[in-house]
């Protein structure tokens, strides 16, 4: 799976620089620029100021370009301006290497000076932003360092800063849990959510505690035979969380729990319960008033409809899912929710295959999901399982676009 720093490459081209010209300005070989743009290597610290100056951006903007890595559009495509073999990208388990190392380290504390609250808040927000943009590789690269920063901040924080520090630690572990659940690692998702819950309680933040409970349930759903436990966590969270009384964070957290409960009910063959829970989430979304992204939940009226599609798929009501999907307008959602938009097409791909066995329509939806956010297909365990199902159903006639898509996802040699 080839990787690319598209924003870095686009900035160079916008300034009219070839790779050769930029290399000349920086006093490096052209191959060095190629490796930077293909995310094979990172510029040394002494190069970064000069590169930022040459590209006319701040150091912080340049750092954002470096961490914003995505999957290249075509396997084997020329990377940058030269034709070369694809870069070797991270596999799905490797995305979590840094997180696994941190989760299994119970003794040593983070080294170095304590970061500032502002710096940690910015770093945590960046990880969530990258995750919601479906830049999973980039989010994973930052994750362990951000968790270490947030942990270090709680070590020395006092007074009001102590609550803020633990709130940021909870948010960082929630991002870790999301990424682990996305790639199908339920154990890491559950452990990360548990640490998020502990930090949220220390911060005395009910809304964050509810989001941590949501993520714990997502982790359990990735484990065989633990759906009932996941449902219990969600229902307990709903029952214990206040209605919100106008608090956007509490409304969003409560609404997200109702949506997850609806999907669970549908998955267990209880469509009436799912409909009731979706309606309750819809009432909260109406109170909220618009599509929001409080605590990175993405909760709002449009997200309720998205979950109605997911619930219909889980309940086996493929035609209902396709009908709802045809009316869905995701343009009202916050722009950052790219992964959520792509997920709709993953669900519709499953519905198309379930409804009429239309493999070509299913593949078209997966291709659209890849176009919206390439890593949704490459990292999402649901999308990968669907691709494997499509490949297994392929008989004599090849399904157009299926095998190249499976190759780009790393499922075929």
RAZI-V306333 format. One line per field, one symbol per residue. ss: DSSP state (A for helix, B for strand, O for the rest). psi: psi as a letter, one per 40 degrees, with the letter a starting at -180 (. if undefined). A space follows every 10 residues. Layout:
ss: ???
psi: ???
//
This chain:
ss: OOBBOAAAAA AAAAOOOOAA AAAAAAOOOA AAAAAAAOOO OOOOAAAAAA AAAAAOOOAA AAAAAAAOOB BOOOOOOOBO OBOOOOOOOO OAAAAOAAAA AAAOOOOOOO OOOOOOAAAA AAAAAAAAAA AAOOOAAAAA AAAAAAAAAA AAAAAAOOAA AAAAAAAAAA AAAAAAAAAA AAOOOAAAAA AAAAAAAAAA AAOOOAAAAA AAAAAAAAAA AOOOOOAAAA AAAAAAAAAA OOOOOOOAAA AAAAAAAAAA AAAAAAAOOO AAAAAAAAAA AAAAAAAAOO OOOAAAOOOO AAAAAAAAAA AAAAOOOAAA AAAAAAAOOA AAOOOOOAAA AAAAAAAAAA AAAAAAOOAA AAAAAAAAAA AAOAAAAAAO AAAAAAAAAA AAAOOOOOOO OAAAAAAAOO OOO
psi: hiihgddddd ddddeehidd dddddefiid dddddddefd iiiidedddd ddddefiidd ddddddeghi hidhheihhb eihiiiihih iddddedddd dddehediii iiihiidddd dddddddddd ddefgddddd dddddddddd dddddeiibd dddddddddd dddddddddd ddeegddddd dddddddddd ddefhddddd dddddddddd dehheedddd ddddddddde hiddfehddd dddddddddd dddddddefg dddddddddd dddddddddi hifhffdeii dddddddddd ddddeegddd ddddddehhe eeiidefddd dddddddddd dddddefgdd dddddddddd ddgdeddddh dddddddddd ddehbdhihh edddddddee ei.
//
